[in-house]
Amino acid sequence: SFSSTQWQFAPGGPPFSASFPNGNPNSVPGQPYHWVNDATHTPFPLTYWTDQVNLGSLSKTGTSGADALVQGAFQTWQNISTATISFTRAGDLGANVTASNALAVENALYDCTTLPGEPAGGIAKPRTIIYDDSLGSITDLYLGPGSSDSTLGFADTPCLESDGTNNYFTRGYAVLNGKFAISDRTDLTAVMIHEFGHMIGLDHSQINLVCYTSSCSADALEGLPTMFPVLVDGAAMATPATDDIAGISTLYPDPSFSTSMGRITGHVFFSDDETPAQGYNVVVRQVDNPGTLQDESKIFAVSNISGALFTADAGNPLVQANTINYQTPNPFGSQDEALIGTFDIPGLPPGDYTL
């Protein structure tokens, strides 16, 4: 999700990688989920459907209406030259989504028994874009009362599947909060691009975190990723940064990605130089780019979490489901111990980098 005030922290890059004890014995361990472009899965351009009515007080139609802004947001990802994903609007949802039917729509999206067909009920589609009203009623219904005061939008990819070769998405949806639709069109555009980034497989970025903890310098703002967890500056975040481009190009690589961009790989160890360390944010920054490591590099910075492809706790008998706060063992990631503490940072333009 994308929030104006609430800090939501997650690793950069694809959000899900598969493990064997995840309920799907055919999943490929350690491979990120993505949309697969072929006749068996979801041929590109990837189709999506928009809600039938206005987004809050913003008109649905017209050159500056909600549908046009959605199209432009998807086009932003499509325009990345080192990635191959593309999109097209297929039409409207089967009915207007309101607080009275939103739970039924959500249940239909998450009901994977109807695959490979469309969601049941005739409203939701395989890629559903919901326009919330000016009160944020659907946002509050899905995320809890009061959520619409700070959450600008959110997205998810229900029904993760695998065919033994590809781990892939089958459905996706995004909810755009109508409370904020008119207040700032630039911010709304950034929110849409961010949420659609989640729909196509990207998690939150951890580049230039100074922009959350303190005032954002001009250098840090210029390199602020679209997939940063909170909205800092819509004008800056509406343009994907190097970290965003690296993530989308890793999931949907154009041949030029591997030939024109470099990568840095390695391990993070504890001080004994032997024990691999999980969960550390590894950031590389181009040293000859304006800005310093202290100020945050302007543009060329990419990060990865050490051990991102290794499962956090799947198969560990000491990790039990907690019915009090609904925590459960994380089913995602490979159990290959060689992946513990590893990092892989792709998408680097030619140059010298600090790590």
Phi, psi and omega per residue, in radians:
S1 nan 2.974 -3.099
F2 -2.230 2.146 -2.994
S3 -2.164 2.595 3.098
S4 -1.472 -0.447 -3.068
T5 -2.298 -0.495 -3.018
Q6 -1.482 2.235 -3.132
W7 -1.417 2.067 3.118
Q8 -2.142 1.997 -2.913
F9 -1.947 2.199 3.134
A10 -2.699 2.730 -3.097
P11 -1.164 2.689 3.074
G12 -1.321 2.890 3.121
G13 1.547 -2.968 -3.089
P14 -1.060 2.433 -3.045
P15 -1.392 -0.458 -3.044
F16 -2.227 2.265 2.900
S17 -2.188 2.578 -2.901
A18 -1.494 2.694 2.979
S19 -2.346 2.890 -3.096
F20 -1.262 -0.721 3.134
P21 -1.467 0.920 3.138
N22 -1.992 0.284 3.128
G23 1.567 -0.085 3.120
N24 -2.284 1.732 -3.060
P25 -1.155 -0.220 -3.137
N26 -1.591 -0.050 -3.070
S27 -1.139 2.623 -3.128
V28 -1.658 1.967 -3.042
P29 -1.060 2.358 3.049
G30 1.375 0.006 3.123
Q31 -1.663 2.228 3.123
P32 -1.118 2.627 3.008
Y33 -1.365 2.597 -3.142
H34 -2.834 2.962 2.994
W35 -1.404 2.318 -3.095
V36 -1.797 2.185 -3.048
N37 -1.586 1.472 2.983
D38 -2.784 3.008 -3.037
A39 -1.149 -0.457 -3.132
T40 -1.325 -0.511 -3.043
H41 -1.915 -1.701 -3.104
T42 -2.404 1.549 -3.119
P43 -0.982 2.424 3.056
F44 -1.449 2.604 0.101
P45 -1.216 2.493 -3.127
L46 -1.246 2.114 -3.088
T47 -1.444 2.632 3.043
Y48 -2.523 2.775 -3.121
W49 -2.204 2.467 -3.136
T50 -1.922 2.782 -3.126
D51 -1.085 2.822 -3.020
Q52 -1.454 -0.302 -3.007
V53 -2.112 -3.034 -3.099
N54 -1.170 2.762 3.023
L55 -1.636 1.682 -2.992
G56 1.043 -2.198 3.117
S57 -1.635 0.102 3.085
L58 -1.548 2.252 -3.139
S59 -1.020 2.541 3.068
K60 -1.224 -0.736 -3.007
T61 -1.852 3.089 3.133
G62 1.728 2.899 -3.051
T63 -1.162 -0.395 3.087
S64 -2.068 0.321 3.126
G65 -1.396 3.107 -3.059
A66 -1.066 -0.767 -3.129
D67 -1.066 -0.689 3.140
A68 -1.189 -0.677 3.104
L69 -1.165 -0.676 3.088
V70 -1.086 -0.802 3.124
Q71 -1.034 -0.758 3.134
G72 -1.140 -0.616 3.123
A73 -1.163 -0.774 3.063
F74 -1.098 -0.668 -3.122
Q75 -1.094 -0.531 3.111
T76 -1.040 -0.757 3.080
W77 -1.220 -0.682 -3.130
Q78 -1.107 -0.529 -3.066
N79 -1.324 -0.137 -3.140
I80 -1.236 2.057 -2.941
S81 -1.218 -0.421 -3.119
T82 -1.606 0.121 3.076
A83 -2.127 2.819 -3.027
T84 -2.040 0.014 -3.054
I85 -1.278 2.563 3.125
S86 -2.522 2.858 -2.980
F87 -2.478 2.717 2.990
T88 -2.661 2.493 3.087
R89 -1.388 2.230 -3.107
A90 -1.634 -0.281 -3.120
G91 2.533 -2.776 -3.137
D92 -1.687 2.768 2.986
L93 -1.094 2.921 -3.072
G94 -1.191 -0.355 3.100
A95 -2.837 2.897 3.055
N96 -1.185 2.320 3.089
V97 -1.549 2.161 -3.138
T98 -2.263 3.079 3.117
A99 -1.067 -0.435 -3.093
S100 -1.350 -0.456 -3.129
N101 -2.100 0.041 -3.036
A102 -1.099 -0.653 3.136
L103 -1.178 -0.648 3.095
A104 -1.139 -0.665 3.101
V105 -1.135 -0.770 3.118
E106 -1.077 -0.789 3.130
N107 -1.067 -0.662 3.124
A108 -1.145 -0.687 3.127
L109 -1.116 -0.657 -3.083
Y110 -1.573 -0.027 3.088
D111 -1.466 1.646 -3.041
C112 -1.390 -0.075 3.137
T113 -1.227 -0.285 -3.140
T114 -1.509 -0.099 3.101
L115 -1.168 2.550 0.136
P116 -1.499 0.215 3.124
G117 -1.380 -3.123 3.129
E118 -1.316 2.855 3.059
P119 -0.995 2.547 -3.138
A120 -1.200 2.832 3.023
G121 1.717 -0.306 3.036
G122 1.410 0.042 3.131
I123 -1.825 -1.011 -3.104
A124 -1.222 2.657 3.089
K125 -2.172 2.977 -3.099
P126 -1.009 -0.578 3.008
R127 -2.210 1.796 -2.954
T128 -1.890 2.187 3.067
I129 -1.955 1.977 -3.060
I130 -1.757 2.285 3.066
Y131 -1.724 1.925 3.106
D132 -1.313 2.813 -3.110
D133 -1.450 -3.136 -3.066
S134 -1.225 -0.181 3.079
L135 -1.667 -0.146 -3.078
G136 1.212 0.553 -3.004
S137 -1.096 -0.725 -3.109
I138 -1.256 -0.668 3.083
T139 -1.039 -0.785 3.101
D140 -1.135 -0.641 -3.120
L141 -1.182 -0.744 -3.102
Y142 -1.338 -0.716 -2.990
L143 -1.848 -0.184 3.132
G144 2.019 2.633 -3.109
P145 -0.961 2.368 3.134
G146 1.537 -0.181 -3.107
S147 -1.089 -0.545 -3.080
S148 -1.195 -0.220 3.119
D149 -1.304 -0.358 -3.089
S150 -2.263 -0.390 -3.091
T151 -1.591 2.067 -3.080
L152 -1.460 -0.445 3.132
G153 -3.137 2.871 3.084
F154 -2.699 2.823 -3.081
A155 -2.621 2.791 3.109
D156 -2.714 2.910 3.117
T157 -2.249 1.515 3.140
P158 -1.168 2.782 2.957
C159 1.116 1.212 3.073
L160 -1.332 2.310 -3.059
E161 -2.243 2.921 3.051
S162 -2.626 2.519 3.064
D163 -1.928 0.242 -3.121
G164 1.577 -0.289 3.060
T165 -2.020 -0.724 -3.141
N166 -2.089 2.395 2.884
N167 -1.681 2.112 -2.911
Y168 -2.438 2.713 3.030
F169 -1.427 2.578 3.048
T170 -2.061 -0.460 -3.125
R171 -2.503 2.690 3.057
G172 -2.664 2.686 3.066
Y173 -2.660 2.772 3.058
A174 -2.443 2.515 3.043
V175 -2.035 2.209 3.139
L176 -1.897 2.156 -3.029
N177 -1.341 2.051 -3.099
G178 -1.226 -0.205 3.114
K179 -1.072 -0.542 -3.008
F180 -1.895 0.231 -2.973
A181 -1.196 -0.565 -3.045
I182 -1.796 -0.439 -2.998
S183 -1.027 -0.653 3.126
D184 -2.721 1.859 -3.095
R185 -1.140 -0.581 3.120
T186 -1.141 -0.783 3.100
D187 -1.093 -0.713 -3.142
L188 -1.062 -0.706 3.109
T189 -1.072 -0.780 3.118
A190 -1.084 -0.685 3.110
V191 -1.084 -0.773 3.141
M192 -1.088 -0.823 -3.138
I193 -1.042 -0.740 3.127
H194 -1.065 -0.887 -3.090
E195 -1.142 -0.643 3.113
F196 -1.244 -0.456 2.985
G197 -1.056 -0.719 3.054
H198 -1.100 -0.732 -3.111
M199 -1.070 -0.473 -3.109
I200 -1.792 0.124 2.928
G201 2.065 0.111 -3.108
L202 -1.698 2.496 3.049
D203 -1.738 -2.978 3.129
H204 -1.309 2.624 3.125
S205 -1.658 2.634 3.095
Q206 -2.116 0.717 3.077
I207 -1.703 2.425 3.065
N208 1.025 0.896 -3.107
L209 -1.157 -0.218 3.059
V210 -1.008 -0.445 -3.121
C211 -1.248 -0.232 3.026
Y212 -1.694 -0.686 -3.029
T213 -1.441 -0.403 -3.134
S214 -2.703 -3.017 3.138
S215 -1.115 2.538 -3.026
C216 -1.624 2.057 3.113
S217 -1.180 2.888 3.121
A218 -1.074 -0.687 3.116
D219 -1.114 -0.822 -3.120
A220 -1.135 -0.664 -3.121
L221 -1.163 -0.649 -3.101
E222 -1.142 -0.542 3.135
G223 -1.757 0.225 -3.074
L224 -1.223 2.183 -3.084
P225 -1.232 2.640 3.001
T226 -1.055 -0.575 -3.080
M227 -1.584 0.316 2.991
F228 -1.032 2.520 -2.980
P229 -1.197 -0.395 -3.134
V230 -2.217 2.710 3.121
L231 -1.389 2.033 3.122
V232 -1.842 -0.846 -3.115
D233 -2.657 1.918 -3.062
G234 -1.071 -0.663 -3.115
A235 -1.113 -0.711 3.135
A236 -1.267 -0.707 -2.999
M237 -1.455 -0.146 3.083
A238 -1.323 -0.186 3.090
T239 -1.906 2.011 -3.118
P240 -0.991 2.352 3.108
A241 -1.565 3.116 -3.093
T242 -0.987 -0.688 -3.133
D243 -1.116 -0.729 3.091
D244 -1.110 -0.781 -3.104
I245 -1.115 -0.703 3.113
A246 -1.098 -0.714 -3.121
G247 -1.143 -0.864 -3.097
I248 -1.196 -0.576 -3.130
S249 -1.313 -0.431 3.053
T250 -1.241 -0.676 3.137
L251 -1.310 -0.658 -3.049
Y252 -2.300 1.162 -2.953
P253 -1.284 2.281 2.860
D254 -1.371 2.614 3.122
P255 -0.927 -0.506 -3.127
S256 -1.184 -0.336 -3.094
F257 -1.117 -0.800 -3.101
S258 -1.338 -0.439 -3.097
T259 -1.562 -0.426 -3.078
S260 -1.861 -0.253 -3.072
M261 -2.097 2.582 3.103
G262 -1.810 3.113 3.112
R263 -2.580 2.686 3.068
I264 -2.144 2.223 3.138
T265 -2.178 2.790 3.096
G266 2.998 -2.881 3.128
H267 -2.192 2.624 2.932
V268 -1.859 2.254 3.130
F269 -2.099 2.707 2.958
F270 -1.248 3.119 -2.981
S271 -1.148 -0.214 3.073
D272 -1.394 -0.041 -3.137
D273 1.064 0.324 -3.124
E274 -2.270 -0.633 -3.034
T275 -1.565 2.035 -3.126
P276 -1.168 2.493 -3.045
A277 -1.946 2.201 -3.111
Q278 -1.615 2.621 2.887
G279 1.410 0.333 3.129
Y280 -1.707 2.405 -3.130
N281 -1.431 1.943 -3.127
V282 -1.755 2.109 -3.067
V283 -2.100 2.307 2.992
V284 -1.965 2.442 -3.136
R285 -2.331 2.415 3.133
Q286 -1.241 2.200 -2.996
V287 -1.320 -0.457 -3.116
D288 -1.667 0.189 3.054
N289 -1.551 2.532 -3.134
P290 -0.950 2.508 -3.075
G291 1.788 2.779 -3.141
T292 -2.084 3.024 3.114
L293 -1.074 -0.540 3.137
Q294 -1.335 -0.691 -3.101
D295 -1.402 -0.301 -2.992
E296 1.486 2.150 -3.129
S297 -1.052 2.583 -3.101
K298 -1.115 -0.918 -2.926
I299 -2.204 -1.008 -2.888
F300 -1.528 1.536 3.097
A301 -2.487 2.348 3.141
V302 -2.425 2.548 -3.133
S303 -2.335 2.878 3.070
N304 -2.675 2.627 3.123
I305 -1.606 2.272 -3.141
S306 -1.062 2.300 -3.135
G307 1.286 0.417 -3.050
A308 -1.064 -0.519 -3.102
L309 -1.567 -0.125 3.127
F310 -1.568 2.423 -3.108
T311 -1.118 2.499 3.128
A312 -1.234 -0.757 -3.023
D313 -2.760 0.133 -3.124
A314 -1.058 2.302 3.132
G315 1.487 -0.061 3.126
N316 -1.489 2.008 -3.065
P317 -1.187 -0.263 -3.139
L318 -1.448 -0.188 3.126
V319 -1.742 1.927 -3.081
Q320 -1.985 2.700 3.076
A321 -1.100 2.392 -3.133
N322 -1.925 1.875 -3.052
T323 -1.356 -0.144 -3.141
I324 -1.368 -0.866 -3.131
N325 -1.978 0.254 2.998
Y326 1.156 0.361 3.043
Q327 -1.332 2.437 3.080
T328 -2.368 2.773 3.080
P329 -0.977 2.415 -3.131
N330 -1.282 2.079 -3.075
P331 -1.477 -0.035 -2.969
F332 -1.747 2.556 3.092
G333 1.942 2.779 3.122
S334 -1.455 2.682 3.028
Q335 -1.748 0.308 3.044
D336 -1.265 1.943 -3.045
E337 -1.145 -0.295 3.079
A338 -1.157 -0.301 -3.124
L339 -1.530 -0.136 -3.128
I340 -1.096 2.177 3.074
G341 1.351 0.062 -3.126
T342 -1.399 2.687 2.995
F343 -2.383 2.627 -3.125
D344 -2.454 1.974 -3.053
I345 -2.051 1.726 -3.137
P346 -1.629 -3.104 2.972
G347 1.310 0.535 -3.093
L348 -1.705 2.118 3.027
P349 -1.091 2.737 3.136
P350 -0.958 2.436 -3.141
G351 2.702 -3.106 3.075
D352 -1.771 2.490 -3.021
Y353 -2.298 2.580 2.908
T354 -1.698 2.650 -3.121
L355 -2.219 nan nan
